[in-house]
């Protein structure tokens, strides 16, 4: 090997040695990667989440109206009913509080009535909201309804609860069941969950099988149903429903699993970390 070749070899060895020493110095003095450093490092799949950090949680998609709001006449000329369905497309996040506004107006835009309310919805669920006895003035044929959803408060379901496990048994419809009512729907609610619930909402929508159109919607509330308990419920109508054919009806039991007070001692408090915080970063397990 000539003199120049030896010099190049020696220089390369020195560079490698110096680089190795610099790397060792950097590793010993550089700050260690953490799950709150604002950098996607380690084996993280997102910034400060995934891998050795907590799982990454995407921002929930908005709850939406899955069907248009339906305006229904009642036997009283100055009262109407409204029902609509909301859908939560998120498999992980539920909503503990979803405000909504129901506006009844004339076809020419005159405001007739406003009703505000709130609902809740489980992950990946669709359910019906019913507003009853909304006061109005005017002809029903000249009215329309608009529903606007407010900002949802997102939350993860309590650990171990995947659904409310409420079942409706033996639902029946009967015309003229007694001397006071023109129609009634009866059923039995069974609580198949291991928990006792304090408040259960039961919603029914009645449709005409001949036309497919809804003719009435009702909501009732049941208090304190224990695990494995069965309880009868009844919806009644004083006046005959405007049916051409036979009735179809859909009954939905609902309960808010995100409200701590709804569980009767069997379950602990809703923990703060379950609330969705958009600015919150992952933390080390």
Residue pairs with C-beta under 8 A, 6 or more apart in sequence:
1 9
31 37
33 39
33 41
33 42
34 48
34 284
35 44
35 48
35 49
35 52
35 53
35 54
35 281
35 282
35 283
35 284
36 48
36 281
36 282
36 283
37 48
38 47
38 48
38 281
39 47
39 48
40 46
40 47
40 48
42 51
42 52
42 53
43 50
43 51
43 52
44 50
44 51
44 52
44 53
44 282
45 51
45 56
46 56
46 282
47 281
48 281
48 282
48 283
49 55
49 56
49 57
49 281
49 282
50 56
50 282
52 284
52 285
53 282
53 283
53 284
53 285
54 282
54 283
54 284
54 285
55 282
56 282
57 92
57 276
59 276
59 278
60 90
60 92
60 93
60 152
60 154
60 276
61 89
61 90
62 149
62 152
63 86
63 87
63 88
63 89
63 95
63 98
63 121
63 149
63 152
64 86
64 87
64 89
64 149
65 84
65 85
65 86
65 87
65 147
65 149
66 85
66 86
66 87
66 126
67 84
67 85
68 84
69 82
69 83
69 84
69 102
69 145
69 146
69 147
70 82
70 83
70 84
70 145
70 214
70 217
71 80
71 81
71 82
71 104
71 140
71 143
71 144
71 145
72 80
72 81
72 82
72 83
72 214
72 215
72 216
72 217
73 80
73 81
73 140
73 242
74 80
74 81
74 133
74 216
75 237
75 238
75 239
77 140
78 135
78 136
78 137
79 133
79 134
79 135
79 136
80 104
80 134
80 136
80 140
80 143
81 130
81 131
81 132
81 133
81 134
81 216
81 217
81 218
82 102
82 104
82 115
82 130
82 131
82 134
82 145
82 147
82 217
83 128
83 129
83 130
83 131
83 203
83 205
83 214
83 217
84 128
84 129
84 147
85 126
85 127
85 128
85 129
86 98
86 119
86 121
86 126
86 127
86 129
86 149
87 125
87 126
88 94
88 95
88 121
88 122
88 123
88 124
88 125
88 126
89 124
90 123
90 124
90 154
91 123
91 124
92 123
92 156
93 123
93 154
93 155
93 156
93 276
94 120
94 121
94 122
94 123
94 125
94 154
94 155
94 156
94 157
94 257
94 258
95 119
95 120
95 121
95 152
95 153
95 154
95 155
95 258
96 120
96 153
96 154
96 155
96 256
96 258
96 259
97 118
97 120
97 152
97 153
98 118
98 119
98 120
98 121
98 149
98 150
98 152
98 153
99 116
99 117
99 118
99 149
99 150
99 151
100 116
100 117
100 118
100 119
100 129
100 147
100 148
100 149
100 150
101 114
101 115
101 116
101 147
101 148
101 150
102 114
102 115
102 116
102 117
102 131
102 134
102 145
102 146
102 147
103 111
103 113
103 114
103 145
103 146
103 147
103 148
104 111
104 112
104 113
104 114
104 115
104 134
104 136
104 143
104 144
104 145
105 111
105 112
105 143
105 144
105 145
105 146
106 112
106 138
106 142
106 143
106 144
107 142
107 143
107 144
112 136
112 137
112 138
112 143
113 134
113 135
113 136
115 131
115 134
117 129
117 131
119 127
119 129
120 254
120 256
120 258
120 259
121 127
122 157
122 163
122 164
122 257
123 157
127 203
127 252
127 254
128 203
128 205
128 217
128 250
128 252
129 203
130 203
130 205
130 217
130 218
130 219
132 217
132 218
132 219
136 143
153 275
154 275
154 276
155 258
155 270
155 274
155 275
155 276
156 274
156 276
157 257
157 258
158 257
158 258
158 267
158 270
158 274
161 193
161 195
161 257
161 267
164 193
164 197
164 253
164 254
164 255
164 257
165 191
165 192
165 193
166 189
166 190
166 191
166 192
166 193
166 197
166 200
166 253
166 254
166 255
167 189
167 190
167 192
167 253
168 187
168 188
168 189
168 190
168 202
168 251
168 253
169 187
169 188
169 189
169 190
169 230
170 186
170 187
170 188
171 185
171 186
171 187
171 249
171 251
172 185
172 186
172 187
173 183
173 184
173 185
173 206
173 247
173 249
174 183
174 184
174 185
174 186
175 182
175 183
175 240
176 182
176 183
177 183
177 184
177 236
180 238
181 236
181 237
181 238
182 237
182 238
182 239
182 240
182 241
183 236
183 237
183 240
183 241
184 234
184 235
184 236
184 237
185 204
185 206
185 234
185 235
185 249
185 251
186 232
186 233
186 234
186 235
187 232
187 233
187 251
188 230
188 231
188 232
188 233
189 200
189 202
189 222
189 225
189 230
189 231
189 232
189 233
189 253
190 228
190 229
190 230
191 197
191 225
191 226
191 227
191 228
191 229
191 230
192 228
193 227
194 227
194 266
195 227
195 263
195 264
195 266
195 267
196 224
196 225
196 226
196 227
196 229
196 263
196 264
196 265
196 266
197 224
197 225
197 255
197 262
197 263
197 264
198 223
198 224
198 261
198 262
198 263
198 264
199 221
199 222
199 223
199 255
199 256
199 259
199 262
200 221
200 222
200 223
200 225
200 253
200 254
200 255
201 219
201 220
201 221
201 222
201 253
201 254
201 255
202 219
202 220
202 221
202 222
202 233
202 251
202 252
202 253
202 254
203 217
203 218
203 219
203 251
203 252
203 253
203 254
204 217
204 218
204 219
204 235
204 249
204 250
204 251
204 252
205 214
205 216
205 217
205 249
205 250
206 214
206 215
206 216
206 217
206 241
206 247
206 248
206 249
207 213
207 214
207 215
207 247
207 248
207 249
207 250
208 214
208 215
208 242
208 243
208 244
208 245
208 247
208 248
209 245
209 246
209 247
209 248
210 243
210 244
210 245
210 246
211 244
211 245
215 241
215 242
215 243
215 247
216 237
216 241
218 235
220 233
220 235
222 231
222 233
224 264
225 231
226 264
227 266
241 247
255 262
256 262
257 263
258 270
259 270
260 269
260 270
